[in-house]
């Protein structure tokens, strides 16, 4: 679940650690020397070892993962400590069981040692294929002959919230049906509130 608060925070912080320059919309790692590696983490799950248990988290669920070893102090095993902020609003702190993050860059998997990772950021939440299909179906219904179907589709699209924004913006650019375009504008305006 993505809340408006987390999205607004994401939009205002999407260029984390960058004083100026383009906004990065792809997942990226900030590593030692303030270098950026732009690419999707291809580990299927990350295992976070907390004080009480091991928590498995899919990389797409993570909004931001920050190395907080300097904040924790010199104690511990020497392994980096991370604080994970999830798109659903949760926070998890602990060590990662993995020694490397596998990052997909230009068709190749790069193995980045965890000790070099300062931060991992996913600026935009991941949208599943099922959700994409649901959005496409709802957008088609915006052009229905029946008013009730158009109204219901409009409300359902608003219910998707921020997740629908990029697809709606793209559809607004390419769709030629004036009714569909007008309704997309309404949905985008309501999402911007």
Order of alpha helices (4+ residues) and beta strands (2+ residues): alpha-beta-beta-beta-beta-beta-beta-alpha-beta-beta-beta-beta-beta-alpha-alpha-alpha-alpha
